[in-house]
């Protein structure tokens, strides 16, 4: 009887070290459940991180540890290439490559800052362009009753205006008309 309980303890004991692929999958599943929730009886139910960890059957603290390791490791190595190895391998790899990770993190942060600056500059250019368009549209309107070359009417309308002035001056000028003499 004693041997059967010991045998049950050994077989039911959880393996402490997971493979990198399994841990990565569980972290992704955990974050997915947290972001999207679960569907129960046709109703979407939001879950917190602890509840999502319970659904994945890994302690929340362990998943948080894994996510930090994976975020750093992805900067210097492709996780899929080492997915068959154990998490202990990844932890020791991280310890050996601390300086390389630090450099990669600094480069990553610098790239993020540059992207933010570029987005801000693009946004400023868009805002300035929209503001200038509004000012240009306002300045394009010429409120004179006589169109000029710089008005919104264009040169054809200006030419018509000159023709109109000539016509007016022609009709206002007294002329000798043989029929009315």
C-alpha positions as CSV (number, residue, x, y, z in Angstrom):
1,X,0.0,0.0,0.0
2,X,2.8,2.3,0.8
3,X,4.4,1.7,-2.6
4,X,1.2,2.5,-4.5
5,X,0.8,6.0,-2.8
6,X,4.5,6.8,-3.5
7,X,4.0,5.6,-7.1
8,X,1.0,7.9,-7.5
9,X,2.9,10.9,-6.1
10,X,5.7,10.3,-8.6
11,X,3.4,9.9,-11.6
12,X,1.2,12.9,-10.6
13,X,4.1,15.2,-9.9
14,X,4.3,18.1,-12.3
15,X,7.4,18.5,-14.4
16,X,8.9,21.8,-13.1
17,X,10.8,22.6,-16.2
18,X,8.8,23.3,-19.4
19,X,10.1,23.4,-22.9
20,X,10.5,26.9,-24.3
21,X,7.9,26.3,-27.0
22,X,5.3,25.2,-24.4
23,X,6.0,28.1,-22.2
24,X,5.9,30.5,-25.1
25,X,2.6,29.0,-26.3
26,X,1.1,29.3,-22.8
27,X,2.2,33.0,-22.5
28,X,0.5,33.8,-25.8
29,X,-2.6,31.9,-24.7
30,X,-2.7,33.7,-21.4
31,X,-2.4,37.2,-23.0
32,X,-5.0,36.3,-25.6
33,X,-7.5,35.2,-23.0
34,X,-6.9,38.4,-21.0
35,X,-7.3,40.7,-24.0
36,X,-10.3,38.9,-25.6
37,X,-12.0,37.2,-22.7
38,X,-13.9,33.9,-22.9
39,X,-17.3,33.0,-24.2
40,X,-19.6,31.3,-21.8
41,X,-23.2,30.4,-22.9
42,X,-22.9,32.8,-25.8
43,X,-21.9,35.7,-23.6
44,X,-18.4,37.2,-23.8
45,X,-16.9,37.4,-20.4
46,X,-13.7,39.5,-19.6
47,X,-11.2,37.8,-17.3
48,X,-8.4,39.3,-15.3
49,X,-4.8,38.1,-15.5
50,X,-5.2,35.7,-12.5
51,X,-8.3,34.1,-14.0
52,X,-6.6,33.8,-17.4
53,X,-3.6,32.2,-15.7
54,X,-5.9,29.7,-14.0
55,X,-7.4,28.8,-17.3
56,X,-4.0,28.2,-18.8
57,X,-3.1,26.2,-15.7
58,X,0.2,28.0,-15.0
59,X,0.7,30.4,-12.0
60,X,0.4,34.0,-12.9
61,X,3.8,34.8,-11.4
62,X,5.5,32.2,-13.6
63,X,3.8,33.6,-16.7
64,X,4.9,37.1,-15.8
65,X,8.5,35.8,-15.4
66,X,8.3,34.0,-18.8
67,X,7.0,37.1,-20.6
68,X,9.9,39.2,-19.3
69,X,12.4,36.5,-20.4
70,X,10.7,36.2,-23.9
71,X,10.6,39.9,-24.4
72,X,14.4,40.2,-23.8
73,X,15.3,37.0,-25.6
74,X,13.4,38.0,-28.8
75,X,15.8,40.9,-29.1
76,X,18.8,38.6,-29.7
77,X,17.5,35.2,-30.7
78,X,14.6,33.6,-32.6
79,X,12.6,31.7,-30.0
80,X,11.2,29.3,-32.5
81,X,14.7,28.0,-33.3
82,X,15.2,26.9,-29.7
83,X,11.6,25.9,-28.9
84,X,12.5,22.3,-28.2
85,X,15.0,23.1,-25.4
86,X,14.1,23.7,-21.8
87,X,13.5,27.0,-20.0
88,X,16.7,26.4,-18.0
89,X,18.7,26.6,-21.2
90,X,17.1,30.0,-22.0
91,X,17.7,31.3,-18.5
92,X,21.4,30.4,-18.7
93,X,21.7,31.8,-22.2
94,X,20.2,35.1,-20.9
95,X,22.7,35.2,-18.1
96,X,25.7,34.7,-20.5
97,X,24.5,37.4,-22.8
98,X,23.5,40.2,-20.4
99,X,25.7,42.8,-22.2
100,X,24.3,41.9,-25.6
101,X,20.8,42.1,-24.3
102,X,21.4,45.5,-22.7
103,X,22.8,46.8,-26.0
104,X,19.8,45.4,-27.9
105,X,17.4,46.9,-25.5
106,X,19.0,50.3,-25.7
107,X,18.9,50.1,-29.5
108,X,15.3,49.0,-29.4
109,X,14.4,52.0,-27.1
110,X,16.2,54.4,-29.4
111,X,14.3,53.1,-32.4
112,X,11.1,53.5,-30.5
113,X,12.0,57.1,-29.7
114,X,12.9,57.9,-33.3
115,X,9.6,56.4,-34.5
116,X,7.6,58.5,-32.0
117,X,9.5,61.6,-33.2
118,X,8.8,60.8,-36.8
119,X,5.1,60.3,-36.0
120,X,5.0,63.6,-34.2
121,X,6.7,65.4,-37.1
122,X,4.3,63.8,-39.6
123,X,1.4,64.9,-37.5
124,X,2.8,68.5,-37.2
125,X,3.3,68.6,-41.0
126,X,-0.3,67.4,-41.5
127,X,-1.7,70.0,-39.1
128,X,0.4,72.8,-40.7
129,X,-0.7,71.7,-44.2
130,X,-4.4,71.8,-43.1
131,X,-3.9,75.1,-41.5
132,X,-2.1,76.5,-44.6
133,X,-4.8,75.2,-46.8
134,X,-7.4,77.1,-44.8
135,X,-5.3,80.3,-45.0
136,X,-4.7,79.8,-48.7
137,X,-8.4,79.3,-49.4
138,X,-9.2,82.5,-47.4
139,X,-6.6,84.5,-49.2
140,X,-7.6,83.3,-52.7
141,X,-10.9,85.1,-52.4
142,X,-10.8,88.6,-53.9
143,X,-13.7,90.6,-52.8
144,X,-13.4,93.4,-55.4
145,X,-16.3,93.9,-57.7
146,X,-13.9,94.0,-60.6
147,X,-12.0,90.9,-61.3
148,X,-8.3,91.1,-61.7
149,X,-5.6,88.8,-62.9
150,X,-4.9,87.5,-59.4
151,X,-8.5,86.9,-58.6
152,X,-10.3,83.6,-58.5
153,X,-11.9,84.2,-61.8
154,X,-8.8,83.7,-63.9
155,X,-7.3,85.5,-67.0
156,X,-10.3,84.7,-69.3
157,X,-12.6,86.6,-67.0
158,X,-10.1,89.5,-66.8
159,X,-10.1,89.7,-70.6
160,X,-13.8,89.7,-70.7
161,X,-13.8,92.6,-68.2
162,X,-11.4,94.6,-70.5
163,X,-13.7,93.9,-73.4
164,X,-16.7,95.1,-71.4
165,X,-14.9,98.3,-70.5
166,X,-14.1,98.9,-74.2
167,X,-17.8,98.3,-75.1
168,X,-18.9,100.8,-72.5
169,X,-16.5,103.4,-73.6
170,X,-17.6,102.8,-77.3
171,X,-21.2,103.3,-76.5
172,X,-20.7,106.4,-74.3
173,X,-18.6,108.2,-76.9
174,X,-20.6,110.4,-79.2
175,X,-20.2,109.4,-82.8
176,X,-21.3,110.7,-86.0
177,X,-24.2,108.7,-87.3
178,X,-25.3,109.4,-90.8
179,X,-28.9,108.3,-90.0
180,X,-29.4,110.8,-87.3
181,X,-27.8,113.9,-88.9
